[in-house]
Amino acid sequence: MPRDINFFGVLLPGILPLFLLTLLLQVAIDSLLNRIGAYRRSWHPALVRVCLFVCIFSGLLIFLYK
């Protein structure tokens, strides 16, 4: 994966596609967890959402950059 992506003359970071993929996966998993009622059992639902995002993003980075 390249370090920078040239998008119409603007250099964007190479991890931007992974970030966008993480957003899509996080929204899908978040809606699934909300539908089954997992957030009613958690102490702080916003913290669970942030941790879920960080885990997905770091997992994709480790998988693709290793």
N, C-alpha and C positions, 0 to 999 in steps of 0.2 A: 504494500500500500504506500503510495507516495506521501511525502511529508506535507506538501502543499498541493492544493487543487486550484488550477487556474480557471476561474469562472468569469468569463467576459472581461478579462484583464484584472480581476480582483483575486488576490491570493487568499484562499480560505484554508483553515487547518485541515489536515488529513483525517482527523478523527470526527469531523463534522457528520459524515454519513453514519458513523456508529452512534453518535449522539441522537440523530434523528430516528434511527432504527430502535434505539433504546426508548425513546419517547413513545413510539408506536406500540412496542411490546409492553411498556409499563401501563399504558392506557388500557390495553386489552386485559392484562392480568389484574389491574385495579378494578375494572368493571366486573370481572369474574369473582374476585374476592368480595366485592360489595354485594353482588347478587347472592352469594352463599351465606352472607352475614358474618364474615370473619372480622370485620371492623367493629362490630358490637362487642366482641370479646377482647379487643385490644385496649391497652391503657391510653395510648395516644395515637389515633389513626394517622395524623399527619406525619408523625415520626416513622410509622410503618411504611408509609408511601415513599418517604425520602430514602429509607434504608433499602426498599425494594428497587428504587431507581439506581442507587449506588451499586448494589449487587449485580444488577443486570449490566450496567455500563462497564464495571470492572471485569465481569466475566467475559463480555465480548472483547474487551481490550486484551485480556490474557489469552483468549482463544485465537485471536487473529494476529497478534504481534509476537507470539512465542514460536 
